[in-house]
Amino acid sequence: MSRICEVCGKKPVAGHKVSHANNKSKKIWYPNLQKIRCIDAKTGTVKRVKSCTRCIRSGFIRKAV
């Protein structure tokens, strides 16, 4: 299961979770992906796409009704 946005290519980011005492532990931040039905711009058919909420909100995808 790949957690990558099919529209913009956004993927998980790794870093450190830092406590108040400055202890560091590994942390992964995942993009907020949603499976939505959208209309393909080239063919006009409906297909399922995993897209981040930023792409949905910005209008890069046209939702199928």
C-alpha positions as CSV (number, residue, x, y, z in Angstrom):
1,M,0.0,0.0,0.0
2,S,1.8,3.1,-1.2
3,R,0.8,6.3,0.5
4,I,1.5,8.7,-2.3
5,C,-0.9,11.3,-3.9
6,E,-1.5,10.3,-7.5
7,V,-2.0,14.0,-8.5
8,C,0.9,15.9,-6.9
9,G,3.2,13.1,-5.7
10,K,3.1,14.1,-2.0
11,K,4.5,11.3,0.1
12,P,5.4,10.6,3.8
13,V,8.0,12.8,5.5
14,A,10.4,11.5,8.2
15,G,11.8,13.4,11.0
16,H,12.1,13.6,14.8
17,K,9.4,13.9,17.4
18,V,10.9,16.2,20.0
19,S,9.7,16.2,23.6
20,H,9.8,19.1,26.0
21,A,13.0,17.6,27.5
22,N,14.5,17.6,23.9
23,N,14.4,13.8,23.6
24,K,14.2,12.8,20.0
25,S,12.4,9.7,18.5
26,K,11.7,8.8,14.9
27,K,8.4,10.0,13.5
28,I,6.7,9.7,10.1
29,W,4.1,12.2,8.9
30,Y,1.7,10.8,6.4
31,P,-0.3,13.0,3.8
32,N,-4.1,13.1,4.3
33,L,-5.1,10.8,1.4
34,Q,-8.6,10.2,0.4
35,K,-9.9,7.6,-2.2
36,I,-12.3,9.6,-4.4
37,R,-14.1,9.0,-7.7
38,C,-12.9,11.6,-10.2
39,I,-13.4,12.3,-13.9
40,D,-10.3,11.7,-16.0
41,A,-9.5,14.9,-17.9
42,K,-8.1,13.1,-21.0
43,T,-10.7,10.3,-21.5
44,G,-13.7,11.7,-19.6
45,T,-14.2,8.4,-17.8
46,V,-14.7,7.9,-14.0
47,K,-11.9,6.3,-12.1
48,R,-10.8,6.0,-8.4
49,V,-7.8,8.0,-7.4
50,K,-5.9,8.4,-4.1
51,S,-5.5,12.1,-3.7
52,C,-4.4,14.4,-0.9
53,T,-7.0,16.8,0.5
54,R,-4.9,19.8,-0.7
55,C,-5.4,18.7,-4.3
56,I,-9.1,18.1,-3.8
57,R,-9.6,21.5,-2.2
58,S,-7.5,23.4,-4.8
59,G,-9.5,22.0,-7.6
60,F,-6.9,19.9,-9.3
61,I,-9.4,17.1,-9.5
62,R,-13.0,17.2,-10.7
63,K,-15.1,14.9,-8.5
64,A,-17.6,12.5,-10.2
65,V,-21.2,12.9,-9.0
